[in-house]
Amino acid sequence: MEHPLAETLRRLRAHVGEDGLDPADLAVRTALPEHVVRALLRGEEGPADTVEERVCERIRTLAEAHVVRTGRRPADLVSEIAARLGISQVWARRLLKGEKLPNVPLLHGLADFFDVDGGEVFFTAPAADALNRTLLPLLEKYENPAADPVQALLRKYGVRAADLRSHGCLTPEQFETLLEGVIKSVLPPEGGTAR
């Protein structure tokens, strides 16, 4: 039987092509090392790690990414985790460095704190399952475009792929003005009919 990730990748590549998946983005979303994501995308096996190793590594990865994303000091994150989980700062520091394995209630608290999809499974799933879980919603958008009207419209006009993120080139106000103009252009005038 084919591995679920292989099937997801086969179906997804039919929509986005061979280079349509960003390993760096997927690494961030799964808390997996980028080289592992690249290997999985090539069809290679995931690392032969234990559940304990996975949990510790993903907590460490999430903590490091949180510090970078928020610009906060690691000590501030340690203090916040300690207070939130009701543990000592020493224990919190060791958890966030990936040196200690949390028990189930602490793992649940960390899943809530980092707001990860899948809860505790985010930390415990093998690498292939973690990547597959992240890719399935993307595949769903392609295979059921009615759920995403923008994608349905792009498909209608033959657009194979589009990057709809603004990448900071438009302010939120400019983006709102653009959307407002598009919407107004297709609405009927007061008392009139649609164009």
C-alpha positions in Angstrom: 0.0 0.0 0.0 1.2 3.5 -0.9 2.2 5.8 2.0 -0.4 8.5 2.5 2.2 11.3 2.0 3.2 9.8 -1.3 -0.4 9.9 -2.5 -1.0 13.4 -1.2 2.2 14.6 -3.0 1.2 12.8 -6.2 -2.3 14.5 -6.2 -0.9 17.9 -5.1 1.8 18.0 -7.8 -0.9 17.4 -10.4 -2.1 20.9 -9.4 1.0 22.8 -8.5 3.7 21.0 -10.5 7.0 19.7 -9.3 8.3 23.0 -7.9 5.0 24.3 -6.4 5.8 23.5 -2.8 8.1 25.7 -0.7 10.2 23.5 1.6 11.2 26.5 3.8 7.6 27.4 4.4 6.6 23.8 5.1 9.5 23.4 7.5 8.2 26.4 9.5 4.6 25.1 9.5 5.6 21.6 10.6 8.5 22.5 12.9 10.6 20.0 10.9 14.2 20.7 9.7 14.1 22.0 6.1 16.5 19.2 5.0 13.9 16.6 6.3 11.1 18.3 4.4 13.2 18.4 1.2 13.9 14.6 1.6 10.3 13.8 2.2 9.3 15.8 -0.9 11.8 13.8 -2.9 10.0 10.6 -1.7 12.7 9.6 0.8 11.9 8.2 4.3 11.7 10.4 7.3 14.3 10.2 10.1 14.4 7.1 12.3 13.7 9.0 15.5 11.8 8.2 18.6 8.7 9.9 19.8 10.7 11.5 22.6 13.2 12.9 20.1 10.4 14.3 17.9 8.7 16.0 20.8 11.9 17.6 22.2 13.1 18.8 18.7 9.7 20.3 17.7 9.4 22.2 21.0 12.9 23.6 20.6 12.1 24.6 17.0 8.9 26.3 17.9 10.5 28.1 20.8 13.3 29.4 18.6 10.9 30.5 15.9 8.7 32.2 18.4 11.6 34.2 19.7 12.6 35.2 16.2 9.0 36.1 15.1 8.2 38.1 18.2 11.6 39.7 18.7 11.4 38.8 22.4 14.3 37.6 24.5 14.4 33.8 25.2 14.3 34.6 28.9 10.9 36.3 28.4 9.5 33.2 26.7 10.8 31.0 29.5 9.1 33.2 32.1 5.8 33.2 30.2 5.8 29.4 29.7 6.7 28.8 33.3 3.8 31.0 34.5 1.4 29.6 32.0 2.2 25.9 32.7 2.8 26.4 36.5 6.4 25.1 36.4 9.7 26.4 37.4 11.8 28.6 35.1 14.5 26.0 35.2 12.1 23.3 34.0 10.6 25.7 31.4 14.1 26.6 30.0 15.0 22.9 29.7 11.7 22.1 28.0 12.2 25.0 25.5 15.8 24.0 24.7 14.6 20.4 24.0 16.5 19.0 26.9 13.4 17.6 28.8 10.4 15.6 27.7 7.1 17.1 28.9 4.3 15.0 30.4 1.0 15.0 28.6 -0.6 18.0 30.5 2.5 20.1 29.8 2.5 19.0 26.1 -1.1 20.0 25.9 -0.3 23.4 27.4 2.5 23.9 24.9 0.2 23.0 22.0 -2.2 25.6 23.3 0.5 28.2 23.8 2.1 27.8 20.4 -1.4 27.3 18.8 -0.3 24.4 16.7 -2.7 22.4 14.4 -3.4 19.0 15.8 -2.6 19.6 19.4 -0.3 17.1 20.9 -0.1 15.1 17.7 1.8 18.0 16.2 4.7 17.1 18.4 4.4 13.3 18.3 3.7 12.5 14.7 6.4 11.0 12.5 7.9 13.5 10.0 6.0 12.1 7.0 2.7 12.2 8.9 3.4 15.8 10.1 4.1 17.0 6.5 1.1 15.1 5.2 -1.2 16.7 7.8 0.1 20.2 6.7 -0.4 19.4 2.9 -3.9 18.0 3.1 -5.7 21.3 3.5 -3.8 22.7 0.5 -4.8 19.7 -1.5 -8.4 20.1 -0.4 -8.4 23.7 -1.8 -7.3 22.4 -5.2 -9.6 19.4 -5.4 -12.6 21.3 -4.0 -12.2 24.8 -5.3 -15.8 25.8 -4.6 -14.7 26.3 -1.0 -12.3 29.0 -2.2 -14.0 31.5 -4.6 -10.8 33.2 -5.5 -9.1 30.0 -6.5 -12.3 29.0 -8.5 -12.1 32.3 -10.3 -8.4 31.9 -11.1 -9.1 28.4 -12.4 -12.0 29.7 -14.6 -9.5 32.0 -16.4 -6.8 29.4 -16.7 -4.4 30.8 -14.0 -2.4 27.8 -12.8 -0.8 29.5 -9.8 -1.0 32.8 -8.1 0.7 34.2 -5.1 -2.0 36.2 -3.3 0.1 37.4 -0.4 0.9 41.1 -0.5 4.5 40.6 0.8 4.4 44.1 2.3 4.0 45.8 -1.0 0.5 47.1 -0.1 -0.5 48.6 3.2 -3.7 47.1 4.7 -5.5 50.3 3.7 -4.3 50.1 0.1 -5.3 46.5 -0.1 -8.8 47.3 1.2 -9.1 50.1 -1.4 -8.1 47.7 -4.1 -10.7 45.1 -3.1 -13.3 47.8 -2.7 -12.7 49.0 -6.2 -12.9 45.5 -7.6 -16.2 44.8 -5.8 -17.7 48.1 -6.8 -16.8 47.5 -10.4 -19.1 44.4 -10.6 -22.0 45.7 -8.5 -25.0 47.1 -10.3 -25.5 50.9 -9.9 -28.2 52.0 -7.6 -31.5 50.9 -9.2 -29.6 49.4 -12.2 -28.6 46.0 -13.4 -25.2 44.4 -13.1 -22.6 44.9 -15.8 
